[in-house]
Amino acid sequence: MSPLNRKLLRDLWRIKGQALAIMLVIALGVMVMVMMTSLINTLEQTRDAYYARFRFADVFVDLVRAPKALAERVRELEGVARAETRVSGGALIDLPQFATPVYGQMISLPDFSEPALNRLYLSGGRLPAPHSGDEVVLLKGFADAWHLLPGDSLPVTIRGKRRTLHVVGIALAPEYVYTTPPGELAPDDGRFAVLWMREKALSQALELEGAFNQLLVRLTPGMQDEGVILALNTLFERYGGRGAFNRDSHFSNRFVRDEIAGLKTSAAVVPPIFLAVAAFLLFIVVSRMLAAEREQIGLLKAFGYSRIQVTMHYVKFLLLIACGGAALGCLFGILEGTRISHMYQLYFKFPFLLFQTEPKAFVIAALVSIGSALAGASLVLWQVFALMPAEAMRPPTPPDHSRTLDLGAWLKHRLDPAAKMVLRNLLRRPKRYLSSVLGIAAGMALCVAMLSTLSGFDGAIDDYFNLNDRSDVTVSFVEPAPYAALFELAHLPGVLAVEPVRQLPVVFRAGLREYRGVLTGLDNKGRGAFYRALDAEGAPVYIRDEGVVLGQSLARVLGLAAGDFVRVELTSEARRELVLPVIRIADTMLGAPAYLSLKGMETKLRDRQRVSGAFLRVDALEVDALYRRLKAMPAVAGVSVRAQTRAAFERMMNEGAGAVRYIMALIAAIISFGVVYNSARISFAEHVRELACLRVLGYSRGQAAYVLLGDMGLATLLALPLGAWGGFYLTKLIAVRFSTELYTIRAVVDPHSYGIAALAVLLAAAVSAWVVRRDLDRTDLVIALKTWE
């Protein structure tokens, strides 16, 4: 082993504490990068494989009723590789063990075969027998929620007729990877069911014999969907076509796509922040090592080592730390990615999971960590390269403190010698002190940002269910009903008040951008007593009759602002397009809503007063009787209880995909500790000779430790406000990048988060101080006072 390599190992052992702390920071940044890349690849590969194996359709058409003979004309369209018709409708499932009625989506299967498109993955049982009239296959999520197995029976109401269906199979389907109850955004397996039934029996139950109301299309490879969608819209316009749409606009696939996009955002935003902190720490360590080894560098060059050899010695020092951190990060990333990917299989209903870790992810992680390490210390390495032997071996010029700010007579008389030393270190070495303050502040900023993001998630849920939706129960109807249905609801037992709502499935368009969503008609007479649109201050937004109010998520997707115009294409009514002014942008937390007043909706649609549902305020003592009555009403398509909806959202955020944010917060806390500990170790290494001198001069262990720990404590206190300031702006960045169509994260100033972050930094400082104090007490004074050659 060469002398330089032996020196390298000695240097690493000498600063093993700082080296491990920096390796940990790099490892956590690489872990997030590898973990996110693995999750992205896993979700993408699993989704694509699932869609391909089970022939998920490319284009979908919903309509009122069309003759089956029309399917032949669809198959003749250019670009159509395969087309399959089916019938679909809603049903209510009466579970004795559940108070409210459960909505079930009925879907037909071919009478004598499996479906050609959107095939089922049977996890148990079999398909219904040909021509069977009461056998169904049940969605696995619902079956697991209620412990249903093949052989069980379900009481179901279809178009007002009650019948008993027998479960013969349990299945998953590519079109129901993400399942939610009607009108909701959070998955809740126990409140939404899908039942597949043979086509003849279901057509008779839905009164659609010889017709279909859904069409699935598979395109020829390489074919663009725009032309096919236009042709399908033209063909089915007279049959109540509700607008063809592609796979990207499919409700289930949209959430899978958005989750992958969110992971890509995390992979692009979070690891660079961690690696930047690591680069900064390496800069501090190497620059102070250079100052301590200045004479050694001169001796190495004087003994014949070239500039490149000496510089590469320190480059190898950096590479060992960076590569060690990258290796640990890759290992941690694989382990954590594997764990979270299985959690995603519960969140998204995939029948299998293809965990993928691409080799290029490890190469990129290693290169990025090495690049950040070298970038952080590049200036220092250049100084090593340029340092001349004669200059390096000359003792450094004693610093001139004559221009340093004086403590002043008032402080001199009131401070003991140890406190004066602490303040003089600050005044005489401001740059070095500033680097310690910035390092600790960076750690606190990470902690503040992650904790504030956690509060933003929780605040979005609290605000929505306490301010936006203040109803107790939401009832939706099978078909839009006249206002008389509201009076029937108002006279049900336990109903205290009723507020109407009308929801129309539409396509919003602004230039080349479009979004398939829902236009919600609200009652503006009472300014939305139960359901309201809110502004940024939390005040209700009055929805005027002449224009539409867009949620900020939808406005962001369409690129619109107040004063612009949006085109609204109705897909549930006769094919019409409205051009509406955007009168306000609402500060929505969940979903991408758009609001229009009920009166404005009736005026622009030129139809009679109709509602698609109602918000109810109910008496908690009579809810059981109310739910029994709602179960018996054939016009009711679904019942959503606010408490159940909120619980589903909280499960999704705490146990599903949203749990990733807890991992981020934990990583930020670990990095904060690493930063504080590293600063403490560097300060100890710098002052160990001075502290040993103090001990020899008669200072006690406590007095000597006071100088060191006071220095570190003052740096920590100065870093707290700077870290809070940096955390605020980092929170804004993360909030913007993490917001999706499902939820908008607010960059809130949460005193609770700032307080916890400050306590975490102070706790890290206290632990680090205890470790440094222990090492100081164990220091050999003779060795510390020696001059190292």
C-alpha positions in Angstrom: 0.0 0.0 0.0 1.4 3.4 -1.0 2.1 6.0 1.7 -0.7 8.3 0.4 -3.2 5.5 0.7 -2.1 4.8 4.2 -2.5 8.4 5.0 -6.0 8.4 3.4 -7.1 5.5 5.7 -5.7 7.3 8.8 -7.5 10.5 7.8 -10.8 8.7 7.4 -10.4 7.0 10.7 -9.5 10.3 12.4 -12.7 11.9 11.3 -14.9 8.8 11.2 -17.7 10.6 13.0 -18.0 13.4 10.4 -17.4 10.9 7.5 -20.2 8.7 8.7 -22.6 11.7 9.2 -21.9 12.9 5.7 -22.2 9.3 4.3 -25.6 9.1 6.0 -26.8 12.3 4.4 -25.7 11.1 1.0 -27.2 7.7 1.6 -30.6 9.2 2.5 -30.6 11.3 -0.6 -29.6 8.4 -2.8 -32.2 6.2 -1.0 -35.0 8.6 -1.9 -33.8 8.7 -5.5 -33.5 4.9 -5.8 -36.7 4.3 -3.9 -38.7 6.7 -6.0 -37.2 5.4 -9.3 -38.0 1.8 -8.2 -41.6 2.7 -7.3 -42.0 4.6 -10.6 -40.7 1.7 -12.6 -42.7 -0.8 -10.6 -46.0 1.0 -11.0 -45.4 1.7 -14.7 -44.3 -1.8 -15.5 -47.0 -3.4 -13.5 -49.7 -1.1 -15.0 -48.5 -1.7 -18.6 -48.2 -5.4 -18.1 -51.6 -5.7 -16.5 -53.3 -3.6 -19.2 -51.7 -5.6 -22.0 -52.4 -9.0 -20.5 -56.0 -8.3 -19.8 -56.6 -6.1 -22.9 -57.6 -2.9 -21.4 -59.4 -0.8 -24.0 -57.9 2.3 -25.5 -61.2 4.3 -26.1 -64.5 4.2 -24.2 -67.9 5.4 -25.1 -70.9 5.8 -22.7 -74.3 6.4 -24.3 -78.0 6.1 -23.5 -79.0 3.3 -25.8 -77.9 2.1 -29.3 -78.8 -1.0 -31.3 -76.2 -3.8 -31.3 -76.1 -3.8 -35.1 -74.3 -0.5 -34.8 -71.2 -2.2 -33.5 -70.4 -3.5 -37.0 -70.1 0.1 -38.3 -67.7 0.8 -35.4 -65.5 -2.1 -36.4 -65.3 -0.7 -39.9 -63.8 2.6 -38.8 -60.2 3.2 -39.7 -57.9 2.6 -36.7 -60.3 0.3 -34.8 -58.7 -3.1 -34.2 -61.5 -4.5 -32.0 -64.7 -3.2 -30.6 -66.9 -4.8 -28.0 -70.4 -3.7 -26.7 -71.8 -4.2 -23.3 -74.5 -3.0 -21.0 -74.0 -1.3 -17.6 -76.1 0.1 -14.9 -76.4 0.9 -11.2 -77.7 -1.1 -8.4 -78.2 -0.8 -4.7 -76.8 -3.6 -2.4 -78.6 -4.1 0.9 -76.1 -5.4 3.4 -77.7 -6.1 6.8 -74.5 -5.4 8.6 -74.1 -1.9 7.0 -76.5 0.9 7.8 -76.4 2.8 4.4 -77.1 1.3 1.0 -74.0 0.4 -1.0 -73.8 1.4 -4.7 -73.0 -1.4 -7.1 -72.0 -1.1 -10.7 -73.5 -3.8 -12.9 -71.5 -4.8 -16.0 -72.4 -7.4 -18.6 -70.3 -10.4 -19.7 -70.7 -12.1 -23.1 -73.2 -15.0 -22.8 -70.9 -17.8 -23.9 -67.4 -16.5 -23.5 -65.0 -14.2 -21.7 -64.9 -10.6 -22.7 -62.5 -9.7 -25.5 -61.6 -6.4 -23.9 -61.3 -5.5 -20.2 -60.9 -9.1 -19.2 -61.2 -10.3 -15.7 -58.5 -11.7 -13.4 -60.3 -14.4 -11.4 -58.8 -14.7 -7.9 -61.4 -17.3 -6.9 -64.4 -19.2 -8.2 -65.5 -19.1 -11.8 -67.4 -17.0 -14.4 -71.2 -17.2 -14.4 -72.7 -20.1 -16.3 -74.1 -19.3 -19.8 -77.6 -18.0 -19.7 -77.5 -17.8 -15.9 -79.9 -15.2 -14.5 -78.7 -14.8 -11.0 -74.9 -15.6 -10.9 -72.4 -12.8 -10.6 -68.7 -12.2 -10.3 -67.8 -9.7 -7.5 -65.0 -7.2 -7.3 -62.3 -8.5 -5.0 -61.9 -5.3 -3.0 -65.6 -5.3 -2.0 -65.6 -9.1 -1.4 -62.5 -8.8 0.9 -64.0 -5.8 2.8 -67.2 -7.8 3.7 -65.6 -11.3 3.7 -67.7 -12.5 0.9 -66.8 -15.8 -0.9 -68.2 -17.8 -3.9 -71.4 -19.3 -2.7 -72.6 -16.3 -0.8 -75.7 -14.3 -1.8 -76.4 -10.6 -2.1 -79.8 -8.8 -2.0 -79.7 -6.3 -4.9 -82.2 -3.7 -6.2 -82.0 -3.0 -9.9 -84.3 -0.4 -11.4 -86.6 -0.7 -8.4 -86.8 -4.5 -8.5 -85.3 -6.4 -5.7 -83.6 -9.7 -6.4 -81.1 -12.1 -4.9 -77.8 -12.7 -6.8 -75.4 -15.5 -6.1 -71.6 -14.9 -6.1 -69.8 -17.5 -8.1 -66.5 -15.7 -8.6 -64.1 -13.1 -7.2 -62.2 -10.9 -9.7 -60.0 -7.9 -10.4 -60.3 -5.8 -13.5 -57.9 -3.3 -15.3 -60.7 -0.7 -15.4 -61.0 -0.8 -11.6 -57.4 -0.5 -10.4 -58.5 2.5 -8.3 -62.1 2.3 -7.0 -64.1 5.0 -5.3 -67.8 5.3 -4.3 -69.8 7.5 -6.7 -68.9 11.2 -6.5 -66.0 10.7 -4.1 -62.2 10.8 -4.6 -60.9 8.5 -1.9 -61.1 4.7 -2.3 -63.4 2.8 0.1 -63.7 -0.9 -0.8 -66.6 -1.4 1.6 -68.8 1.2 0.0 -68.4 0.4 -3.7 -69.0 -2.9 -5.5 -68.7 -4.0 -9.1 -70.8 -7.1 -10.2 -70.3 -8.8 -13.6 -73.4 -10.7 -14.9 -74.2 -12.4 -18.2 -75.4 -10.0 -20.8 -78.8 -11.5 -21.5 -79.8 -11.4 -17.8 -78.5 -7.9 -17.2 -80.0 -6.5 -20.4 -83.4 -7.8 -19.2 -82.9 -6.3 -15.8 -81.9 -2.9 -17.2 -84.5 -3.1 -20.0 -81.8 -2.9 -22.7 -82.6 -6.1 -24.8 -81.0 -5.9 -28.2 -79.1 -2.7 -27.3 -76.0 -1.6 -25.5 -75.0 1.5 -23.6 -71.2 1.1 -23.4 -68.6 0.5 -26.1 -64.9 -0.6 -25.7 -62.5 0.0 -28.5 -58.9 -1.3 -29.0 -56.9 0.7 -31.6 -54.5 -0.7 -34.1 -50.8 -0.3 -33.1 -49.5 3.2 -33.7 -53.0 4.7 -34.4 -53.7 8.1 -32.8 -57.0 8.2 -30.9 -58.2 11.7 -31.9 -59.6 10.6 -35.3 -61.4 7.6 -33.8 -62.9 9.6 -31.0 -64.2 12.2 -33.4 -65.8 9.5 -35.6 -67.3 7.7 -32.6 -68.8 11.0 -31.3 -70.4 11.7 -34.7 -71.7 8.1 -35.0 -73.3 8.0 -31.5 -74.6 11.6 -31.2 -78.1 10.6 -32.1 -78.0 7.7 -29.5 -77.3 9.8 -26.5 -73.5 9.5 -26.8 -71.8 11.1 -23.8 -68.5 11.7 -25.5 -65.8 9.1 -26.3 -62.7 9.4 -24.3 -59.3 7.8 -24.3 -57.4 5.8 -21.6 -55.8 9.0 -20.2 -59.2 10.3 -19.2 -60.4 7.1 -17.7 -61.1 7.6 -14.0 -59.1 4.7 -12.6 -56.1 5.1 -14.9 -56.0 8.9 -14.2 -55.3 8.3 -10.5 -52.6 5.7 -11.3 -51.0 8.2 -13.8 -51.2 11.1 -11.2 -49.6 9.0 -8.5 -46.7 8.1 -10.9 -46.4 11.8 -11.8 -46.3 12.7 -8.0 -43.5 10.1 -7.5 -41.6 11.6 -10.4 -41.9 15.0 -8.8 -40.6 13.7 -5.5 -37.7 12.0 -7.3 -36.9 15.3 -9.0 -37.3 17.7 -6.0 -36.3 15.9 -2.8 -33.0 14.1 -3.5 -31.2 17.2 -5.0 -32.0 19.0 -1.8 -30.5 16.3 0.4 -27.5 15.9 -1.9 -26.9 19.7 -1.9 -26.8 19.6 1.9 -24.3 16.8 1.7 -22.2 18.8 -0.8 -22.2 21.7 1.6 -21.1 19.6 4.5 -18.3 18.1 2.4 -17.1 21.5 1.5 -16.9 22.5 5.1 -15.0 19.3 6.1 -12.5 19.4 3.3 -11.9 23.1 3.6 -11.1 22.8 7.3 -9.0 19.7 6.6 -7.0 21.6 4.1 -6.4 24.4 6.7 -5.2 21.8 9.2 -3.0 19.9 6.7 -1.5 22.9 4.9 2.0 22.0 6.0 1.5 18.3 5.1 0.4 19.2 1.6 3.6 21.3 1.2 5.8 18.5 2.5 4.2 16.0 0.2 4.9 18.2 -2.8 8.4 18.9 -1.5 9.2 15.2 -1.3 8.4 14.8 -5.0 4.6 14.1 -5.2 3.1 15.9 -8.1 0.2 18.3 -7.9 -2.1 15.8 -9.5 -1.0 13.0 -7.0 -1.7 15.2 -4.0 -5.0 16.5 -5.4 -6.1 13.0 -6.3 -5.4 12.0 -2.7 -8.1 14.3 -1.5 -10.3 13.4 -4.4 -10.1 9.8 -3.3 -11.0 10.9 0.2 -14.2 12.5 -1.2 -14.9 9.5 -3.5 -14.7 7.0 -0.6 -17.3 9.0 1.4 -19.5 9.6 -1.6 -19.3 6.0 -2.9 -19.9 4.6 0.6 -23.0 6.8 1.0 -24.2 5.8 -2.5 -23.8 2.1 -1.8 -25.7 2.4 1.5 -28.4 4.5 -0.2 -28.9 2.0 -3.0 -29.3 -0.8 -0.4 -31.7 1.2 1.7 -33.6 2.3 -1.4 -34.2 -1.3 -2.6 -35.4 -2.4 0.9 -37.7 0.6 1.4 -38.9 0.5 -2.3 -39.8 -3.2 -1.9 -41.8 -2.5 1.3 -43.7 0.5 -0.1 -44.4 -1.2 -3.4 -46.4 -3.9 -1.6 -48.3 -1.1 0.2 -49.2 0.2 -3.3 -50.7 -3.1 -4.2 -53.3 -2.6 -1.4 -53.9 1.0 -2.6 -54.1 0.1 -6.3 -55.8 -3.2 -7.0 -53.2 -5.0 -9.1 -53.3 -8.8 -9.3 -49.5 -9.0 -9.4 -46.6 -6.7 -8.8 -43.5 -6.5 -11.0 -40.9 -4.8 -8.7 -38.4 -3.2 -11.0 -35.0 -1.6 -10.2 -33.2 -0.5 -13.3 -29.4 -0.7 -13.2 -29.2 2.8 -14.6 -30.9 4.1 -11.4 -27.9 2.9 -9.4 -25.5 4.4 -11.9 -27.3 7.7 -11.9 -27.5 7.7 -8.1 -23.7 7.0 -7.8 -22.8 9.6 -10.4 -25.1 12.3 -8.8 -23.7 11.6 -5.3 -20.1 11.7 -6.6 -20.8 14.8 -8.7 -22.4 16.6 -5.7 -19.4 15.7 -3.5 -16.9 16.9 -6.0 -18.9 20.0 -6.8 -19.1 20.9 -3.2 -15.4 20.6 -2.7 -14.2 21.7 -6.1 -12.9 25.1 -4.9 -11.0 23.5 -2.1 -9.5 20.9 -4.5 -8.3 23.7 -6.7 -6.6 25.3 -3.8 -4.8 22.0 -3.1 -3.7 21.8 -6.7 -2.4 25.4 -6.8 -0.7 25.5 -3.4 3.1 25.9 -3.8 5.3 23.9 -1.4 7.3 26.9 -0.1 4.1 28.8 0.7 2.4 25.8 2.3 5.4 25.0 4.6 5.6 28.6 5.7 3.6 29.1 9.0 0.4 30.9 8.3 0.4 34.6 9.0 -1.3 35.2 12.4 -4.7 36.8 11.8 -5.1 40.5 12.4 -7.9 41.0 14.9 -7.2 44.7 15.3 -10.2 45.6 13.2 -12.5 43.0 14.8 -15.4 44.4 16.6 -14.6 44.9 20.3 -16.9 43.4 23.0 -17.2 46.7 24.7 -16.5 47.7 28.3 -20.1 46.8 29.4 -19.7 43.2 28.2 -16.2 42.8 29.4 -17.1 43.5 32.9 -20.2 41.2 32.9 -18.9 38.1 31.1 -16.6 35.5 32.4 -13.4 34.5 30.4 -15.1 31.5 28.9 -18.1 33.5 27.6 -15.6 36.1 26.2 -13.9 33.3 24.3 -17.2 32.2 22.7 -18.0 35.7 21.5 -14.5 36.4 20.3 -14.7 33.2 18.2 -17.8 34.5 16.6 -16.3 38.0 15.9 -12.9 36.8 14.8 -14.0 33.9 12.5 -17.3 35.1 11.1 -17.0 33.1 7.8 -16.2 29.8 9.6 -19.1 30.5 12.1 -21.4 31.3 9.2 -20.7 27.9 7.5 -21.7 26.2 10.8 -24.9 28.3 11.1 -25.8 27.6 7.4 -25.3 23.9 7.8 -27.6 23.7 10.9 -30.1 26.0 9.2 -30.2 23.8 6.2 -31.1 20.8 8.4 -33.8 22.7 10.1 -35.2 24.0 6.8 -35.6 20.4 5.6 -37.4 19.5 8.9 -39.7 22.5 8.7 -40.6 21.8 5.0 -41.4 18.1 5.6 -43.4 18.8 8.8 -45.3 21.7 7.1 -46.1 19.4 4.2 -47.5 16.9 6.6 -49.6 19.7 8.2 -50.7 20.7 4.7 -52.1 17.3 3.9 -53.9 17.1 7.2 -55.1 20.7 6.8 -56.5 20.0 3.4 -58.7 17.3 4.8 -59.7 19.3 7.8 -60.6 22.4 5.8 -62.6 20.4 3.2 -64.7 18.5 5.7 -65.1 21.4 8.1 -65.5 24.3 5.8 -66.4 23.1 2.3 -68.6 20.2 3.0 -70.6 20.8 6.1 -73.4 18.3 5.4 -73.9 15.1 7.3 -75.1 12.9 4.4 -75.1 13.3 0.6 -77.8 11.5 -1.4 -77.5 10.9 -5.2 -80.3 9.9 -7.5 -80.3 7.3 -10.3 -81.6 9.9 -12.8 -81.9 13.7 -12.4 -85.1 14.3 -10.4 -87.6 17.2 -10.1 -87.5 19.5 -7.1 -90.3 17.5 -5.7 -87.8 14.8 -4.7 -86.3 17.3 -2.2 -89.6 17.5 -0.4 -89.8 13.7 -0.1 -86.3 13.7 1.4 -87.1 16.5 3.8 -90.0 14.5 5.2 -87.9 11.5 6.0 -87.2 10.7 9.7 -84.2 12.5 11.0 -83.7 14.9 8.2 -83.3 18.5 9.5 -82.6 20.4 6.3 -82.0 19.7 2.6 -79.9 21.5 0.1 -80.1 20.6 -3.6 -77.2 19.9 -6.0 -76.9 19.0 -9.6 -73.8 17.4 -11.2 -73.2 17.1 -14.9 -70.4 15.1 -16.4 -68.6 17.5 -18.8 -65.4 18.1 -20.7 -63.7 21.5 -19.9 -61.7 22.9 -22.8 -59.3 25.9 -22.9 -57.3 26.2 -26.1 -55.6 22.8 -26.6 -56.1 21.8 -23.0 -59.0 19.7 -21.8 -60.2 18.0 -18.7 -63.0 15.5 -18.2 -64.7 16.3 -15.0 -68.0 17.4 -13.3 -69.9 20.7 -13.4 -71.6 21.1 -10.0 -74.7 23.3 -9.6 -75.1 24.7 -6.2 -77.8 26.7 -4.5 -76.6 30.3 -4.1 -79.7 31.6 -2.4 -78.4 30.6 1.0 -74.8 31.0 -0.1 -74.3 27.3 0.2 -75.3 26.4 3.8 -74.0 22.8 3.6 -71.6 22.8 0.6 -69.6 25.9 -0.3 -66.8 27.2 -2.5 -64.2 29.1 -0.5 -61.6 31.7 -1.3 -58.0 31.8 0.0 -59.1 33.4 3.3 -61.7 30.7 3.9 -64.7 33.0 3.2 -67.6 31.6 1.1 -67.6 32.5 -2.6 -70.9 33.8 -4.0 -71.6 31.9 -7.2 -73.2 34.4 -9.6 -75.7 33.1 -12.2 -73.8 34.4 -15.2 -70.4 32.6 -14.8 -68.5 29.6 -13.4 -66.2 29.3 -10.4 -63.2 27.0 -11.0 -61.3 25.2 -8.4 -57.6 26.2 -8.4 -56.5 22.6 -9.4 -58.8 22.8 -12.5 -57.7 26.3 -13.2 -54.1 25.2 -13.1 -54.7 22.3 -15.4 -56.5 24.4 -18.0 -54.3 27.5 -17.5 -57.1 29.8 -16.8 -57.6 32.8 -14.5 -60.6 34.9 -13.4 -61.9 36.9 -16.5 -61.0 34.1 -19.0 -63.6 32.0 -20.8 -63.9 28.2 -20.6 -65.7 25.9 -23.1 -67.9 23.3 -21.3 -69.1 20.4 -23.4 -72.0 18.5 -21.8 -71.7 14.7 -22.1 -74.8 13.7 -20.1 -77.3 15.8 -21.9 -77.9 16.5 -25.6 -74.5 17.2 -27.1 -74.2 20.9 -26.4 -71.3 23.3 -25.7 -71.4 26.3 -23.4 -68.9 29.1 -23.3 -68.9 30.5 -19.7 -66.9 33.3 -18.2 -64.6 32.4 -15.2 -65.8 34.7 -12.5 -63.7 33.4 -9.7 -61.0 30.9 -8.7 -61.9 29.0 -5.6 -59.3 27.8 -3.1 -60.2 24.1 -3.3 -58.2 21.5 -1.3 -59.5 18.3 -2.7 -60.4 17.4 -6.3 -60.7 19.7 -9.4 -64.3 21.1 -9.1 -66.2 23.7 -11.1 -69.3 25.4 -9.7 -72.3 27.0 -11.4 -75.4 28.3 -9.6 -78.5 26.1 -10.0 -80.4 29.0 -11.5 -77.6 29.7 -14.0 -77.5 26.1 -14.9 -81.2 25.9 -15.6 -81.1 29.1 -17.6 -78.2 28.0 -19.8 -79.5 24.5 -20.3 -83.1 25.8 -20.9 -84.6 22.9 -19.0 -86.9 22.5 -16.1 -85.7 22.4 -12.5 -83.9 19.2 -11.8 -81.4 17.9 -9.2 -79.1 15.0 -9.2 -78.8 14.8 -5.4 -79.0 16.6 -2.1 -76.9 17.5 0.9 -78.7 16.6 4.2 -78.3 17.8 7.7 -79.6 14.9 9.9 -80.4 14.1 13.5 -77.8 11.7 14.9 -80.5 10.0 17.0 -82.6 9.0 14.0 -80.0 8.1 11.4 -80.8 4.3 11.6 -84.4 4.9 10.6 -83.3 7.3 7.9 -80.8 4.9 6.4 -83.5 2.1 6.3 -85.8 4.4 4.4 -83.1 5.4 2.0 -82.4 1.8 1.3 -86.0 1.2 0.3 -86.1 4.1 -2.2 -85.5 2.9 -5.7 -84.6 6.4 -7.0 -81.6 6.6 -4.7 -78.3 5.6 -6.4 -76.0 6.1 -3.4 -75.6 7.5 0.0 -72.4 9.1 1.2 -71.9 9.8 4.9 -69.4 12.6 5.5 -67.7 10.8 8.4 -67.1 7.7 6.3 -65.8 9.7 3.4 -63.4 11.5 5.7 -62.2 8.2 7.3 -61.5 6.9 3.8 -59.4 9.9 2.9 -57.4 9.7 6.1 -56.8 6.0 5.5 -55.5 6.8 2.0 -53.2 9.5 3.4 -51.9 7.6 6.4 -51.9 4.0 5.2 -51.9 4.3 1.4 -49.7 6.2 -1.0 -49.8 9.3 1.1 -47.7 7.5 3.8 -44.6 8.2 1.7 -44.6 11.7 3.2 -44.0 10.3 6.6 -40.9 8.6 5.3 -39.8 12.0 3.9 -40.3 13.6 7.2 -38.3 10.9 9.0 -35.5 11.3 6.5 -35.4 15.0 7.0 -35.2 14.5 10.8 -32.3 12.1 10.4 -30.5 14.5 8.1 -31.1 17.4 10.5 -29.4 15.3 13.2 -26.5 14.4 10.9 -26.0 18.1 10.0 -25.9 19.2 13.7 -23.7 16.3 14.7 -21.3 17.0 11.9 -21.0 20.6 12.8 -20.3 19.7 16.4 -17.6 17.2 15.4 -15.9 19.8 13.2 -16.0 22.4 15.9 -14.4 19.9 18.3 -11.7 18.9 15.9 -10.9 22.6 15.3 -10.7 23.6 19.0 -9.3 20.4 20.6 -5.8 21.9 20.8 -7.1 25.2 22.3 -9.2 23.3 24.8 -6.3 21.1 25.8 -4.3 24.4 26.4 -7.1 25.6 28.6 -7.0 22.4 30.7 -3.2 22.7 31.1 -3.6 26.3 32.2 -5.9 25.2 35.0 -9.4 25.3 33.6 -11.7 22.5 34.7 -13.3 20.1 32.4 -16.6 21.9 32.7 -15.0 25.3 31.9 -13.2 24.0 28.9 -16.4 22.2 27.7 -18.3 25.5 28.2 -16.1 27.2 25.6 -16.8 24.5 23.0 -20.4 23.9 23.8 -21.2 27.6 24.1 -19.7 28.0 20.6 -21.9 25.3 19.2 -25.0 26.4 21.1 -24.7 30.0 19.9 -24.4 28.7 16.3 -27.5 26.6 16.8 -29.5 29.5 18.2 -28.5 31.7 15.3 -29.4 29.0 12.9 -33.0 28.6 14.1 -34.5 31.8 12.6 -32.5 31.3 9.4 -33.7 27.7 9.2 -37.3 28.8 9.8 -37.0 31.3 6.9 -35.5 28.8 4.6 -38.1 26.2 5.6 -40.9 28.6 4.6 -39.7 28.9 1.0 -38.8 25.3 0.8 -42.3 24.4 1.9 -43.7 26.6 -0.9 -41.6 24.8 -3.4 -42.6 21.3 -2.2 -46.3 22.3 -1.9 -46.5 23.5 -5.5 -44.7 20.4 -6.8 -46.6 17.9 -4.7 -50.1 19.2 -5.5 -52.1 17.1 -7.9 -55.6 16.9 -9.4 -56.7 14.9 -6.3 -55.5 17.4 -3.7 -53.9 20.8 -3.4 -51.2 21.2 -0.7 -51.1 24.6 0.9 -47.8 26.2 1.9 -49.1 27.0 5.4 -47.1 28.7 8.2 -47.8 26.2 10.9 -46.3 27.2 14.3 -46.6 23.6 15.4 -44.4 22.4 12.6 -41.8 25.2 13.2 -41.8 24.4 17.0 -41.3 20.7 16.4 -38.5 21.4 13.9 -36.8 23.7 16.3 -37.1 21.2 19.2 -35.7 18.5 16.9 -32.6 20.7 16.1 -32.2 21.5 19.8 -32.5 17.9 20.7 -29.9 16.9 18.1 -27.6 19.7 19.4 -28.0 18.4 22.9 -27.2 14.8 21.9 -24.3 16.0 19.8 -23.1 18.1 22.7 -23.2 15.1 25.1 -21.1 13.1 22.6 -18.6 15.8 22.1 -18.3 16.5 25.9 -17.7 12.8 26.4 -14.9 12.8 23.8 -13.4 16.0 25.3 -13.3 14.4 28.8 -11.5 11.4 27.2 -9.0 13.5 25.3 -5.3 12.8 26.1 -3.9 16.3 26.7 -0.3 15.4 25.7 -1.4 13.9 22.4 -3.7 16.9 21.7 -0.9 19.4 22.3 1.5 17.6 20.0 2.2 19.1 16.5 1.3 16.6 13.8 3.8 16.2 11.0 
